[in-house]
Amino acid sequence: MTTLNTIPTCSCWNADCTALYIGCMDGTIKIVDINTMNTNDIGKHNASVANLHYIPQQNILISNGY
């Protein structure tokens, strides 16, 4: 189990569902490795993250915030 210490506002999976991306109210974007349940910050907005979208063809994560 993993602890976020913030409120999630959105999420999406990578192409093979081995990682979950989570956008949070504190502006952080986190990745959770499903195999290990390790969580790391991979980005930050100045305000809450509103949406996440993963594009597998380019291996790109797109985010927008408030």
C-alpha positions as CSV (number, residue, x, y, z in Angstrom):
1,M,0.0,0.0,0.0
2,T,1.1,3.5,-0.7
3,T,0.4,6.8,1.0
4,L,0.0,10.0,-1.0
5,N,-0.2,12.6,1.8
6,T,-2.4,14.7,-0.5
7,I,-5.8,14.4,-2.2
8,P,-5.9,12.9,-5.7
9,T,-7.8,14.8,-8.3
10,C,-7.3,12.6,-11.4
11,S,-5.4,9.6,-12.6
12,C,-4.5,7.5,-15.7
13,W,-2.6,4.3,-16.5
14,N,0.4,3.8,-18.7
15,A,0.1,1.6,-21.8
16,D,0.7,-1.8,-20.1
17,C,-1.0,-0.9,-16.8
18,T,2.2,-1.3,-14.8
19,A,2.2,2.4,-13.6
20,L,-0.5,4.7,-12.4
21,Y,-0.1,8.4,-12.8
22,I,-1.9,10.5,-10.2
23,G,-2.6,14.3,-10.3
24,C,-3.1,15.8,-6.8
25,M,-4.7,18.8,-5.2
26,D,-1.3,20.1,-4.0
27,G,-0.1,20.3,-7.6
28,T,2.1,17.2,-7.6
29,I,2.0,14.5,-10.3
30,K,3.0,11.1,-8.9
31,I,3.7,7.8,-10.5
32,V,3.0,4.5,-8.7
33,D,4.8,1.4,-9.8
34,I,2.1,-1.3,-9.5
35,N,4.7,-4.1,-9.1
36,T,6.5,-2.5,-6.1
37,M,3.9,0.1,-5.0
38,N,6.7,2.7,-4.8
39,T,5.5,6.2,-5.4
40,N,7.6,9.1,-6.8
41,D,6.9,12.7,-7.7
42,I,7.5,13.3,-11.5
43,G,6.1,16.8,-11.9
44,K,4.5,19.8,-10.2
45,H,1.9,22.5,-11.1
46,N,1.5,25.7,-9.2
47,A,-2.1,24.7,-8.4
48,S,-4.2,21.5,-8.4
49,V,-3.9,19.1,-11.3
50,A,-7.1,18.9,-13.2
51,N,-6.5,16.2,-15.9
52,L,-3.9,13.7,-16.9
53,H,-3.7,11.9,-20.3
54,Y,-1.2,9.3,-21.3
55,I,-0.3,9.0,-25.1
56,P,1.3,5.5,-25.5
57,Q,2.5,6.0,-29.1
58,Q,4.9,8.8,-27.9
59,N,5.2,7.7,-24.2
60,I,4.1,11.1,-23.2
61,L,2.0,12.2,-20.1
62,I,0.1,15.4,-20.6
63,S,-1.3,17.3,-17.6
64,N,-3.2,20.5,-17.0
65,G,-4.1,22.3,-13.8
66,Y,-6.2,25.1,-12.4
